[in-house]
Amino acid sequence: MKNILINIGLLFASLIFFFGGAEIFLRVTGLQTTKPNPPRIYQQSEHPDISYELIPNLEKEKAYRGTVSTNDLGFRISKSARPVEFRETERSGEPQPKPQAPTIAVFGDSITFGYGVNDDQTLTAQMSSLLPNTNILNTAVPGYNLEQETGVLRQKVEKLDPDLIVLVFYFNDLEGEVGILATDGTLRSQNWDPTQRDCSPIEHGILGYLPGKCWLDEHSAFYKAFKKVIDLRAGKERKAVQQAESTEKPEEDKVTEEQLVRYTQQLNGFISHVPASTPKLFVIWPDQYLHEPTRPRLKQIAEERGFQVLDLYEIFSNEVETLSWDTVHPSPAALEEAAEVIVEAIRQLF
């Protein structure tokens, strides 16, 4: 009995030493924090229709495991990007600055922004390398929807009189909700309640029965890091199932008529700020579903409003390669392949 008690004591001591050491290591190295640690790249926009924006003139700021640099308009730039030189142009009867080289304004959300990749690996950086004598403006910001993109077009881009507009569509754009920037720098949904406990512990498997889950989720760096691993694994498994189910039943789609009507109205607002003579490219970026019933309708909606449509499902199907630690955002290789296809479409429009 004495030996059993000693072994049990040694077991518990070893567990405490292991978990305690891991906790200290994660905290000291900063690999995992216990409090929200959002990237310091956002600021509140003075324009309510934009809500939040990137801070101008950032230089290789660390964010989402990559580096983020911005110009004086708050647009993300690649480290090799040259400064944009402007000339005067007439619009609405008043002189306006216009880039001297042909300018392409690219709109989108976190995928177009380049979540998880460095400045020189984003979609627009890849496009710039293929179109070296063209100004490529990456106006995208994580979490943006078409309403915010319209705000950016109206407040920042319209006066530059771009020669071509590229609108990158992702299916969560149909949700239509404008996000907000909380006081701690994190991006939140509009219905976020700051008085509620910010707790999202592991609820599945044996860990779902662990007592004090919320306390651990709020105070333990090791628990948070472990939760990320578990969530990533579960997310990848869930995505693979969704891809397979969509392939087996491509006629099924969760997009609603209400979502399409709302997006059509938002698209009308967007193009109202683009001259009819300006070429426009509408890029459909794939997610895990095939959206067979929706994509032809989406293409028709865009084409009726003067867009040339590029459906990247024809390149990737619903299997775009994503980051190793993410189930949504594309890898640098996928961004490079997409940039080549988009640039080819742009050359046909110019």
C-alpha positions as CSV (number, residue, x, y, z in Angstrom):
1,M,0.0,0.0,0.0
2,K,2.9,2.3,0.8
3,N,4.5,1.8,-2.6
4,I,1.1,2.4,-4.3
5,L,0.7,5.6,-2.5
6,I,4.2,6.7,-3.3
7,N,3.7,5.9,-7.0
8,I,0.4,7.8,-7.1
9,G,2.1,10.7,-5.4
10,L,4.9,10.6,-8.0
11,L,2.3,10.5,-10.8
12,F,0.5,13.5,-9.5
13,A,3.8,15.4,-8.9
14,S,4.9,14.6,-12.5
15,L,1.6,15.8,-13.9
16,I,1.8,19.0,-11.9
17,F,5.4,19.5,-13.0
18,F,4.6,18.9,-16.7
19,F,1.5,21.0,-16.8
20,G,3.0,23.7,-14.6
21,G,6.1,23.8,-16.7
22,A,4.2,24.0,-19.9
23,E,2.0,26.8,-18.5
24,I,5.1,28.8,-17.5
25,F,6.8,28.2,-20.8
26,L,3.8,29.4,-22.8
27,R,3.4,32.5,-20.7
28,V,7.0,33.5,-20.7
29,T,7.6,33.0,-24.4
30,G,4.4,34.7,-25.3
31,L,3.3,31.7,-27.5
32,Q,0.0,31.8,-25.8
33,T,-1.6,34.4,-23.5
34,T,-4.5,34.1,-21.1
35,K,-6.0,37.5,-22.0
36,P,-7.2,38.7,-25.5
37,N,-4.1,39.6,-27.5
38,P,-5.4,41.1,-30.7
39,P,-3.1,42.3,-33.4
40,R,-2.4,46.0,-33.2
41,I,-3.3,46.8,-36.7
42,Y,-6.9,48.2,-36.4
43,Q,-8.3,51.6,-35.6
44,Q,-11.9,53.0,-35.4
45,S,-12.8,54.6,-38.7
46,E,-14.1,58.2,-38.8
47,H,-16.6,56.9,-41.3
48,P,-19.5,54.9,-39.7
49,D,-20.1,52.9,-42.9
50,I,-16.6,51.6,-42.7
51,S,-16.7,50.9,-38.9
52,Y,-13.0,50.0,-38.5
53,E,-9.9,50.0,-40.7
54,L,-6.2,49.3,-40.8
55,I,-3.9,51.8,-39.2
56,P,-2.1,53.8,-41.8
57,N,1.7,53.6,-42.3
58,L,2.4,50.3,-40.5
59,E,5.8,48.8,-41.1
60,K,5.9,45.0,-40.8
61,E,3.6,44.8,-37.8
62,K,3.1,41.2,-36.6
63,A,-0.4,40.0,-37.1
64,Y,-1.9,36.5,-37.7
65,R,1.5,34.9,-37.9
66,G,2.5,37.3,-40.7
67,T,3.8,40.8,-41.2
68,V,1.4,43.7,-42.1
69,S,2.5,46.9,-43.7
70,T,0.2,49.7,-44.9
71,N,0.3,52.9,-46.9
72,D,-1.0,56.3,-45.8
73,L,-4.6,55.3,-46.9
74,G,-4.5,52.3,-44.6
75,F,-4.2,49.8,-47.5
76,R,-2.0,46.8,-47.1
77,I,1.1,46.9,-49.2
78,S,3.8,44.4,-50.1
79,K,7.3,45.2,-48.9
80,S,8.5,45.6,-52.5
81,A,5.6,48.0,-53.4
82,R,6.7,51.3,-54.8
83,P,5.1,54.5,-53.6
84,V,2.0,55.6,-55.7
85,E,2.6,58.8,-57.6
86,F,-0.4,60.9,-58.4
87,R,-1.6,63.2,-61.1
88,E,-4.5,65.6,-61.2
89,T,-7.8,64.5,-62.9
90,E,-11.2,66.0,-63.2
91,R,-14.1,64.3,-61.5
92,S,-17.4,65.9,-60.5
93,G,-16.1,69.2,-61.7
94,E,-13.2,69.2,-59.1
95,P,-9.5,68.3,-59.4
96,Q,-8.8,65.0,-57.9
97,P,-5.5,63.0,-57.4
98,K,-5.1,60.0,-59.6
99,P,-2.2,57.5,-59.7
100,Q,0.0,58.0,-62.7
101,A,0.3,54.3,-63.6
102,P,-2.9,52.2,-64.3
103,T,-4.6,51.5,-61.0
104,I,-6.5,48.4,-60.0
105,A,-8.5,48.6,-56.8
106,V,-9.1,45.2,-55.2
107,F,-11.9,44.8,-52.7
108,G,-12.6,41.9,-50.3
109,D,-12.2,40.5,-46.8
110,S,-9.6,38.5,-44.9
111,I,-8.9,36.2,-47.9
112,T,-8.0,39.2,-50.1
113,F,-6.3,41.0,-47.2
114,G,-4.0,38.0,-46.8
115,Y,-4.8,36.6,-43.4
116,G,-1.9,34.5,-42.1
117,V,0.7,35.4,-44.8
118,N,3.4,38.0,-45.1
119,D,3.1,41.2,-47.1
120,D,4.8,39.7,-50.1
121,Q,2.6,36.6,-50.2
122,T,-0.9,38.2,-50.4
123,L,-3.1,37.9,-53.4
124,T,-2.4,41.5,-54.5
125,A,1.3,41.1,-53.9
126,Q,1.3,38.2,-56.3
127,M,-0.8,40.2,-58.8
128,S,1.7,43.1,-58.6
129,S,4.6,40.8,-59.4
130,L,2.7,39.8,-62.6
131,L,1.7,43.4,-63.4
132,P,4.8,45.3,-62.5
133,N,3.8,48.6,-64.1
134,T,0.4,48.7,-62.4
135,N,-0.7,50.1,-59.1
136,I,-2.6,47.3,-57.2
137,L,-4.5,48.7,-54.2
138,N,-5.4,46.1,-51.6
139,T,-8.3,47.7,-49.9
140,A,-9.4,44.5,-48.1
141,V,-9.7,44.1,-44.3
142,P,-10.5,41.0,-42.3
143,G,-14.2,40.8,-41.5
144,Y,-15.4,43.3,-44.1
145,N,-18.6,42.8,-46.0
146,L,-19.9,44.5,-49.1
147,E,-21.3,47.4,-47.1
148,Q,-17.9,48.2,-45.6
149,E,-16.2,47.7,-49.0
150,T,-18.7,50.2,-50.5
151,G,-17.7,52.7,-47.7
152,V,-14.1,52.2,-48.6
153,L,-14.9,52.8,-52.3
154,R,-16.8,55.9,-51.5
155,Q,-14.5,57.5,-48.9
156,K,-11.0,56.4,-50.1
157,V,-11.0,54.9,-53.6
158,E,-13.5,56.8,-55.7
159,K,-11.4,60.0,-55.8
160,L,-8.5,58.0,-57.2
161,D,-10.6,57.1,-60.2
162,P,-9.2,53.5,-60.6
163,D,-8.9,52.0,-64.1
164,L,-10.3,48.7,-63.0
165,I,-12.3,47.3,-60.1
166,V,-11.8,43.7,-58.7
167,L,-14.4,42.5,-56.2
168,V,-13.5,39.2,-54.5
169,F,-16.6,37.5,-53.3
170,Y,-16.6,34.9,-50.5
171,F,-19.8,33.2,-49.4
172,N,-19.8,34.6,-45.9
173,D,-20.4,38.0,-47.6
174,L,-24.0,36.9,-47.8
175,E,-24.4,37.1,-44.1
176,G,-24.3,40.9,-44.4
177,E,-23.3,41.8,-40.9
178,V,-21.0,44.8,-40.3
179,G,-18.4,44.0,-37.6
180,I,-17.2,46.4,-34.9
181,L,-13.9,47.0,-33.2
182,A,-14.1,46.5,-29.4
183,T,-12.1,48.7,-27.0
184,D,-9.6,46.0,-26.5
185,G,-8.8,45.8,-30.2
186,T,-10.6,42.6,-31.0
187,L,-13.1,42.4,-33.9
188,R,-16.6,41.5,-32.7
189,S,-20.1,41.0,-34.2
190,Q,-22.7,43.8,-33.8
191,N,-24.7,41.7,-31.3
192,W,-21.7,41.2,-29.0
193,D,-22.4,41.9,-25.4
194,P,-19.3,43.1,-23.5
195,T,-21.0,42.3,-20.2
196,Q,-21.2,38.6,-21.0
197,R,-18.4,36.2,-20.0
198,D,-16.1,35.6,-22.9
199,C,-15.8,31.9,-22.5
200,S,-15.7,29.2,-25.2
201,P,-14.2,26.0,-23.7
202,I,-14.0,22.6,-25.2
203,E,-17.5,21.1,-25.1
204,H,-17.0,17.8,-26.9
205,G,-15.3,14.6,-25.9
206,I,-14.1,13.7,-22.4
207,L,-12.8,17.3,-21.9
208,G,-16.4,18.5,-22.1
209,Y,-16.9,17.0,-18.7
210,L,-13.9,18.7,-17.1
211,P,-15.0,20.9,-14.2
212,G,-14.1,24.6,-14.2
213,K,-13.8,24.7,-18.0
214,C,-14.6,28.4,-18.2
215,W,-12.1,29.3,-15.5
216,L,-9.4,27.3,-17.4
217,D,-10.4,29.0,-20.7
218,E,-9.9,32.4,-19.1
219,H,-6.8,31.7,-17.0
220,S,-4.8,28.8,-18.4
221,A,-2.4,29.4,-21.3
222,F,-1.9,25.6,-21.6
223,Y,-5.6,25.0,-21.8
224,K,-6.1,27.7,-24.5
225,A,-3.2,26.2,-26.6
226,F,-4.5,22.7,-26.2
227,K,-8.0,23.9,-27.2
228,K,-6.6,25.4,-30.4
229,V,-5.1,22.1,-31.4
230,I,-8.4,20.3,-30.6
231,D,-10.5,22.9,-32.5
232,L,-8.2,22.8,-35.5
233,R,-8.4,19.0,-35.7
234,A,-12.2,19.0,-35.3
235,G,-12.4,21.9,-37.9
236,K,-10.4,20.0,-40.5
237,E,-12.5,16.8,-39.9
238,R,-15.7,18.8,-40.2
239,K,-14.5,20.6,-43.4
240,A,-13.6,17.2,-45.0
241,V,-17.1,15.9,-44.2
242,Q,-18.8,19.0,-45.6
243,Q,-16.7,18.8,-48.8
244,A,-17.6,15.2,-49.3
245,E,-21.3,15.8,-48.6
246,S,-21.4,18.7,-51.1
247,T,-19.6,16.6,-53.7
248,E,-22.2,13.8,-53.3
249,K,-25.2,16.3,-53.3
250,P,-24.1,19.4,-55.2
251,E,-27.7,20.4,-55.8
252,E,-28.1,21.1,-52.0
253,D,-27.2,24.6,-50.8
254,K,-27.9,26.6,-47.7
255,V,-27.9,30.0,-49.4
256,T,-31.3,31.6,-49.0
257,E,-33.3,33.8,-51.4
258,E,-33.3,36.6,-48.7
259,Q,-29.5,36.5,-48.7
260,L,-29.3,36.9,-52.4
261,V,-31.8,39.7,-52.5
262,R,-29.9,41.6,-49.8
263,Y,-26.6,41.1,-51.5
264,T,-28.0,42.3,-54.8
265,Q,-29.1,45.5,-53.1
266,Q,-25.7,45.9,-51.6
267,L,-24.1,45.3,-55.0
268,N,-26.3,48.0,-56.5
269,G,-25.0,50.4,-53.9
270,F,-21.4,49.5,-54.7
271,I,-21.6,50.0,-58.4
272,S,-23.4,53.3,-58.0
273,H,-19.9,54.7,-57.1
274,V,-18.2,53.2,-60.1
275,P,-18.4,54.9,-63.6
276,A,-20.2,52.7,-66.1
277,S,-17.1,52.8,-68.4
278,T,-14.8,51.3,-65.7
279,P,-14.1,47.6,-66.2
280,K,-15.2,45.4,-63.3
281,L,-14.2,41.9,-62.4
282,F,-16.2,39.8,-60.0
283,V,-14.2,36.9,-58.5
284,I,-16.0,34.0,-56.8
285,W,-13.7,32.5,-54.2
286,P,-14.6,28.9,-53.2
287,D,-15.4,27.6,-49.8
288,Q,-16.1,24.0,-48.7
289,Y,-19.5,23.8,-50.4
290,L,-20.0,23.7,-54.2
291,H,-23.0,26.0,-54.2
292,E,-24.2,24.6,-57.5
293,P,-27.6,26.2,-57.4
294,T,-26.3,29.6,-56.2
295,R,-23.3,30.3,-58.4
296,P,-25.1,30.6,-61.7
297,R,-27.5,33.1,-60.1
298,L,-24.7,35.0,-58.5
299,K,-22.9,35.1,-61.9
300,Q,-26.1,36.5,-63.5
301,I,-26.5,39.1,-60.8
302,A,-23.0,40.3,-61.3
303,E,-23.0,40.2,-65.1
304,E,-26.3,42.2,-65.2
305,R,-24.4,45.0,-63.3
306,G,-21.5,45.1,-65.7
307,F,-19.0,42.7,-64.1
308,Q,-17.0,40.1,-65.9
309,V,-17.2,37.0,-63.7
310,L,-14.3,34.7,-62.8
311,D,-15.5,31.6,-61.0
312,L,-12.5,30.1,-59.2
313,Y,-14.5,26.9,-58.5
314,E,-13.5,26.1,-62.1
315,I,-9.8,26.1,-60.9
316,F,-10.0,24.8,-57.3
317,S,-13.5,23.2,-57.0
318,N,-14.3,23.3,-53.3
319,E,-10.8,22.2,-52.3
320,V,-8.6,25.3,-52.0
321,E,-5.4,24.6,-50.1
322,T,-5.5,26.5,-46.8
323,L,-3.0,27.4,-44.2
324,S,-1.7,24.4,-42.2
325,W,-3.2,26.0,-39.0
326,D,-6.4,27.2,-40.5
327,T,-9.4,25.7,-42.4
328,V,-10.6,28.9,-44.3
329,H,-7.7,31.1,-45.4
330,P,-5.7,30.1,-48.5
331,S,-2.1,29.1,-48.4
332,P,0.6,31.2,-50.2
333,A,0.6,28.6,-53.0
334,A,-3.2,28.9,-53.5
335,L,-2.9,32.7,-53.5
336,E,-0.2,32.5,-56.1
337,E,-2.3,30.2,-58.4
338,A,-5.4,32.4,-58.0
339,A,-3.4,35.5,-58.8
340,E,-2.2,34.0,-62.1
341,V,-5.8,33.3,-63.1
342,I,-7.1,36.7,-62.0
343,V,-4.3,38.5,-63.8
344,E,-5.1,36.6,-67.0
345,A,-8.7,37.8,-66.8
346,I,-7.5,41.4,-66.1
347,R,-5.3,41.4,-69.2
348,Q,-8.4,40.5,-71.3
349,L,-10.3,43.5,-69.7
350,F,-7.6,46.1,-70.3
